[in-house]
């Protein structure tokens, strides 16, 4: 039931925008939830879904900030939710389920990146793993009845090329015994996002719930990159000599409008009907890459398209699913 990692020739590419990939698609009568929908790629996804006629709900920890950010998109509904607060996730899902309506699109776009110091949530879990993966895991499972009721829902997990930094280290996810590194922790959480799509799709395909993982590209003009070292990014060619972001989509450096294209494509494209459980980038399914020997260095594969096998491994996906159930207490309804 899982689609192989083989490009399908979508007709779109690195420079395609969210508006272009959704052109001609009618989402009237459909509902989308977009986490992180008041910033960066999430906001561009909200814009695209609204333009296509969808009802769009944006969970937000900071309601006032979300209202300001979405002032130009007043049709977006802003509901309170904090991915680090299990009770607020449950309350958000309960509010939606109480409407008795199907959920057609769930885009898990919120995230944090490369925290400079080891930080834990209230339950003791490393913050990037807790935010990027565990919060979205709980939210998706709580919303399952509404996804199933759509008879054709899609869930998009926003992963990253950063998955190449680390597999999920099951023996020490929370860095209790190993040295903490900002990109090691980020990479682990992004691998978890990709593995979640694999496991979710296996469970949901029979009920029409398909899942996809996405690498949006390198988009530094968002809040996600606030902890990144500008000198390092300049050395990698992400910034020019004056500190301005380089826009070169063929090398993976994109605007937010380009960066949102793949998640919007995965959420809406008819070309993906009957498919799922794959990692996508540049508005297509990615190829499998062979990881370099030894320690991974970003510059080794920056600009090279593809996904490392550890991020789409079925056995690791199942192990992560079981662990995530234990850590969140969330389970799919019987």
CORURRA-V332817 format. One record per backbone hydrogen bond with DSSP energy under -1.0 kcal/mol. CO is the residue of the C=O (numbers start at 0). NH is the residue of the N-H. If there is no record, write none. Layout:
BEGIN
co=CO nh=NH
co=CO nh=NH
END
This chain:
BEGIN
co=3 nh=5
co=12 nh=15
co=16 nh=20
co=17 nh=21
co=21 nh=24
co=26 nh=29
co=29 nh=54
co=30 nh=103
co=30 nh=104
co=31 nh=56
co=32 nh=106
co=33 nh=36
co=35 nh=38
co=38 nh=41
co=38 nh=42
co=39 nh=43
co=40 nh=44
co=41 nh=45
co=42 nh=46
co=43 nh=47
co=44 nh=48
co=45 nh=49
co=46 nh=50
co=47 nh=51
co=48 nh=53
co=49 nh=52
co=51 nh=26
co=54 nh=31
co=55 nh=76
co=56 nh=33
co=57 nh=78
co=59 nh=80
co=61 nh=65
co=62 nh=66
co=63 nh=67
co=64 nh=68
co=65 nh=69
co=67 nh=70
co=69 nh=72
co=72 nh=75
co=76 nh=57
co=78 nh=59
co=81 nh=84
co=84 nh=88
co=85 nh=89
co=86 nh=90
co=87 nh=91
co=88 nh=92
co=89 nh=93
co=90 nh=94
co=91 nh=95
co=92 nh=96
co=93 nh=97
co=95 nh=98
co=96 nh=99
co=103 nh=153
co=104 nh=32
co=105 nh=155
co=106 nh=34
co=106 nh=108
co=107 nh=157
co=118 nh=126
co=120 nh=123
co=124 nh=120
co=125 nh=129
co=126 nh=130
co=127 nh=131
co=128 nh=132
co=128 nh=133
co=129 nh=134
co=132 nh=136
co=133 nh=137
co=134 nh=138
co=135 nh=139
co=136 nh=140
co=137 nh=141
co=138 nh=142
co=140 nh=143
co=142 nh=146
co=143 nh=147
co=144 nh=148
co=145 nh=102
co=147 nh=150
co=152 nh=209
co=153 nh=105
co=154 nh=211
co=155 nh=107
co=156 nh=158
co=156 nh=213
co=159 nh=162
co=160 nh=163
co=161 nh=164
co=162 nh=165
co=167 nh=169
co=168 nh=171
co=171 nh=174
co=180 nh=184
co=181 nh=185
co=182 nh=186
co=183 nh=187
co=184 nh=188
co=185 nh=189
co=186 nh=190
co=187 nh=191
co=188 nh=192
co=189 nh=193
co=190 nh=194
co=191 nh=195
co=192 nh=196
co=193 nh=197
co=194 nh=198
co=195 nh=199
co=196 nh=200
co=197 nh=201
co=198 nh=202
co=199 nh=203
co=200 nh=204
co=203 nh=206
co=203 nh=208
co=204 nh=207
co=209 nh=154
co=210 nh=276
co=211 nh=156
co=212 nh=279
co=213 nh=158
co=217 nh=253
co=219 nh=221
co=222 nh=225
co=224 nh=227
co=228 nh=232
co=229 nh=233
co=230 nh=234
co=231 nh=235
co=232 nh=237
co=233 nh=236
co=237 nh=245
co=239 nh=242
co=243 nh=239
co=247 nh=250
co=247 nh=252
co=248 nh=251
co=251 nh=217
co=252 nh=247
co=254 nh=258
co=255 nh=259
co=256 nh=17
co=257 nh=260
co=259 nh=263
co=260 nh=264
co=261 nh=265
co=262 nh=266
co=263 nh=267
co=264 nh=268
co=268 nh=271
co=269 nh=272
co=271 nh=274
co=275 nh=2
co=277 nh=212
co=278 nh=285
co=279 nh=214
co=283 nh=280
co=286 nh=306
co=296 nh=299
co=297 nh=300
co=297 nh=301
co=300 nh=303
co=306 nh=288
co=307 nh=310
co=308 nh=311
co=312 nh=316
co=313 nh=317
co=314 nh=318
co=315 nh=319
co=316 nh=320
co=317 nh=321
co=318 nh=322
co=319 nh=323
co=320 nh=324
co=321 nh=325
co=322 nh=326
co=323 nh=327
co=324 nh=328
END
